[in-house]
Amino acid sequence: MHKNFRNVGQLVYGRGALDQLGSILDPKRTEGEGYFVFLVDDWFEERPLPGRLPVLAADVVRFIDASHDEPKTGHVDELRDEILSERGLPSGVVGIGGGSVMDLAKALSLMFTNEGSSTLYQGLDLVQRPGVWHCGVPTISGTGAEVSMTAVLTGPEKKLGLKCEWTPFDQLVLDPELTASVPTDHWFYTGMDSYIHCIEAETGRHFNAFSKSYGDGALSLCREVFLDEGAGRSPGNDEKLMIASLFGGLSLTYSEVGACHAISYGLSYVLGMRHGIANCVAFRKLRDFYPRGVDEFDAMVEKHSVSLPEGMAAGWTDGQISRMAEIAYGLPHMWDHAIGPDWADEITLDRLESIYRRL
């Protein structure tokens, strides 16, 4: 059966687009109890951005620590319960930040209208009811979370997203000015997430013309930003990378991620490693899966003098490595895309442990 996915409802793009957020939210304030929940990366707490937001007296603003791994199911549940008990149902949720904050916003939107713990909904099409209206405002480019139909959460037993037709944002505000202050190392790690999305999408068995059209565009933009003449930080490249992130997310929506994301999920779950750098650490050791992609990735690393950790596995326990392998093995949809329906004949726990020991 073919995917029948819901895309983002509306999108505004361009420098200064954030200033339109108020006029976008105002008509929605007739829903629920007439207030909005703003989830903002706490990196901005002492910076000018919060002062530009159209926050009214009744609105709720929460600054979110996104310095570690993906949002946790427990945090989603606590936020939902606290806000509902104090304020009732909001008009909507606005997520302002990187992939973790946007995933938290998507998950919180769904959990406002679905009972029980968010752990019950980790998987495909388990959510019972549409969430409240929600808007994404990315402040870093590469994750594709702004357009993804998945809200990735780490739970007590697994790292897995809430994935359904109601997960994608109803509105996106893409303002390249908001990414200008991203530290260079995070700019690179997160930008590589978009690059890796496209390499994984195009090298697996679910690749198709829809995915290719967006993936080719994203890869071309990534090469301009990270590899070609004129590569590096600039306003023009901020614009290109923001679109590469959007296109990369759309490419994998109708294809799938593969071996790198499976391995990185183990790193994030066990070590709390942030998704972007976890992908980079894993990808450069997966030449047997992505030989041309790893060659190009290494050239980008060298061009931008990026330092990636080496020899980490020497400090890990056998138990940690075994748990990472179990997490990676428990993502059959990724391995099915990367290898095929008989993937378990090739991917064993022992092989996965050997990959982690190379990191």
N, C-alpha and C positions, 0 to 999 in steps of 0.2 A: 504494500500500500504506500502511496506517495504521501509525503508530508503536506499537511494543510495548515501552514503556520500563519499566525497573526503578526504583522509587522508593527513598528511604532506608529501611533496614530497620527501625530503631527510633529513637524520639525522646523525649527528656525535656526539658520546658520549665518554667521558673520561676526566680524569684530563689533563689540558693543551689544551683541544680542541679549546679554543678561539684562540690559535695561528694559527689555520688553516683558520680563517675567511678571511684573505686577499686572499688566493688562491681560496677560494670559490667565492668571489665577483669579482675578476678580469675578468673572462670570461663573466660576466653579464654587464660589463661596455660598451659594444657595443650597448646596448638598450637605448632608449630615448636620453637624452642629455649627457649621459656618466658620471653622478655623482650619489652618493648615499645620502640619508637622514638617518642620525643616530639619533634616539631618545633614550636618555640615562637618567635613573633615576638620578635626581640632587643630590641624596645622595652621588653619586660617583664623583661629580664635582671637589672636592679638594682631591681626592684619586687617587691611581695609575692607576685604570682601564682605564680611557680615553686615557692614554699614550700608552696602549697596542693595541688600535684599529687601523685598517688599513685605517686611514682617509687620503685621498689625498687632494690636495689644492682646488680642485673644489667641494669637498663634503660639505654638510650642516650638522652641528651638533646642536641639540637642547637638552638642559637639561630640563627634565620634572619634575615638582613638583607632586609627586605621594603620598603626605602625607595625602591626604584626601580621597574622594570617587572615583568612577570610572570616566574616562575621559568624558568630556561634548561634546555634539554635536557641540556647538558653537566653542570650541577649535579646533576640527577636521576641521571644515569649514574654520576657520581663517588660520590655518596652510596650508591647501591645497591652498587657494587663494593666500596667501603671497608667497609661494614657486613657484607655477606655474607662477605667474606674474613676478617674478624676475629671475627665472632660467629655466622655461620650464619643460617638463616631466622628472622626474628622472629615472635612471636605476632601482632603487628599494629603499626599506625602510628596515632598520634594527632596531628592537626594543630590547633594552638592559635594563632589569629591572624586576620588578614583574608583576603581572597580569594586572595592570592598564596601564603600559607602553606597554606591548605586545598587549593589546586590542586597544590602540591608534594606534600602528603600523599597525595592521590589518585593522582598519577602515580607516586610512589615505591612505593605499595602494588602497583600493576600491574607495575612494572618488577622487583620482587623475584622474580616468577615468569615473566617473559618475557625471553628472551635478546636480546642486541644492544642497540644504541642506541635511546633513546626517540624519536629522529628517525624511525625506521622505522614508528612507530605514530601519527604525527601525521595524524589523519584520522578517518573514520567506520568503526567496526567492523574495525579492523586488528589490534587486540589479540587474541592467540591463547588466552590462559589467564586465568582469574580471579586477581586479586591476593590478597594477605593481607588479613585483617580490618582495617578502618580506621574511625576515628572522627573527626568534626569538631567543634571547639569554637570557634565564631566569637566574636571579641572586638570586631568592628565590624560594623555592619549595612548591607546594601545590595547587595552584590555578587551574592547568590544562589548563590555558589560552594558553600555548605553543602548545597544540594539539586540542583545542576546535575549532569548526566551527562557533563560535559566537564571535563577538567583542562587548562586553557590553558597552553601552553608556548611560549617563544620559542626557535626553533632557528636554525641558521646561515643557512637560506634563507627561513624563514617563521615567522609567529606563528600557531599552529594547535593545537587541543587533541587530547588522547587522548579519544576519544568512543566509548563502548561500554556494554553493559549492566552491566559490572562496575565502572565508574567511580564511581557514587554511593556515598556513605558507608554503611556498615552500621549506624552509630549516630551520632546527633547529640545534643549537649548544648547546649541553648539557655538561657543564663543571662544575662538582661538586665543584671545587675550588672556583668558584664565589659566592657560598652561605656561605662560612665560616665566613664572617664578618657580617652576619645578626644578629641584636639584638635578644636576646633569646625570648623576649615576641612575636616579630613578627614571629620568627621561629616556635613558638608553634601555634599561631593563624592561620598562613597560612598553616602549616602542617595539622591542623585540618580541613581545607577546603577540602583537599583530603580525609580524613577519612569520613567526612560528605557526600561528593559526593557519596561514595560507599554505605554508609548506606541508603541514600535516593534512590539510584538506585536499591538496592536489595529488598527494602520494598514496591515498587510500582508495578503497574499492567503492566508496559512496560518492566519489567525485563526479561532477556532471556539469553541463553547460551553464546552468544557473550559478553554481558555485564558482566555476571558472571565470565568469565575466566579472564578478566582484573581486575574486582572488587575484586575477591578473592586474586589475587596477590598484589594489592594495600593495601588491609586491612592487609594482613600478614606482609607486610613491615612496615606499620604504627604501628602495634603492636610491632614489633621489635624495632622501633625507639623510641616509646613513652611509652611502657608499660612493655616489657619483661626485663629479666636480660640483662644488657648492654645498656639499654635505655639511651638517652641523647645525648648531642652534641659530635660528633666525626667525623673524616673524613669518616669512614666507614658508619656511619649513614647519613651523607650528601649525599653519593652516593645512599643509599637505598631510602631516601626521594625524591630525584630527580626522580627516577624511579616510586615511588609510585604516584607522581604527574602526570607523563605521563600516567600511567595505569588508575588512577582515572579519568582523563579526557576522556580517550577512553571508559571507562565503562559507563560514563553518556552520551557519544555521541550516543550510540545505546540504551540507556534507557532514563532517564530523572531525573532531580532533583525534590524535592517535597516541603513539608510544610516549612522546615527550610529556604530554599532559598527564598521562597515567603515572609516569615516574614522578613528576613534580607534585602530584597530589599526595604521594607518600611522604615526600619531603615536607610539605606544608602541614600535613596532619600530625606527623610525629615530632617534627622539630619546630613547628610554628614559622617556617620560612615563608616570606612573602612570595606571592605567586609569580611575579615577574622575574625575580632573581632565581627562583626555583626552576623556572623554565630554562633560563640561560645556563644554569649549572648542569641541568640534565641534558639539554640539547647538544652541547658540544661533545658529549660522550656517546652520542647515538649515531655515529657515522655509518654503522651497519644498516641503519634504517633510512637515513637522510644524507647520503654522501655529498651531493652537490649543495644542499642546503647548509650543511655544517661548514663546508669550505667557504661559502659566502659569509656565513655568520662569523667565522674566525677572521675574515678580512675586515668586517665591520668592527669587531672588537679591537683589532690592531689599529685601525684608522682613528678610532676615538680614544685610544689608550685606556680602555676600560679594564679594570682589575676584577677578575672573578676568582672566588676561592678555589683552591686545589687541595687535595689530600684530606678532605673533611672526614672521609670514612674511617680514617685511622683513629678518630676520637669517638666513634660510635660503638655501642655495645652490640653484641649478636642479637639481643632482643629487639633493639631499635631497628636493626636492618631487617629482621624477620617481619616486624610489624609493617615497615614500609612496603615490603614485598607483598604482604597480604592486602594492603590498601590498593596498591597498583593492580594486583591480580583481580580484585573485586570490581573492575570497571570493564565488563565484557564488551560494551558498545564501542569503546575506544579500540580495543584489540581486534574486534571484528572488522572495524574500518581499516586498521593498519595492516592486518594480515589476512583476514577472511574468516569464514565460519568455523574452520578447523584450527583456530588460533591456539587453542589449549594444547594442541600437539607440539607446538613450537615454544609457547610461552609457559614456562613452569616457574614455580616459586624459587627453585634453585637458580634458574637463569636470571630472574629478577634480582635475587640477592647478589649475584655476581656483578650485575650492572651497578647496583648501589655501592658495592665495594670499590668500584672504579672512580667514584666521585670524590 
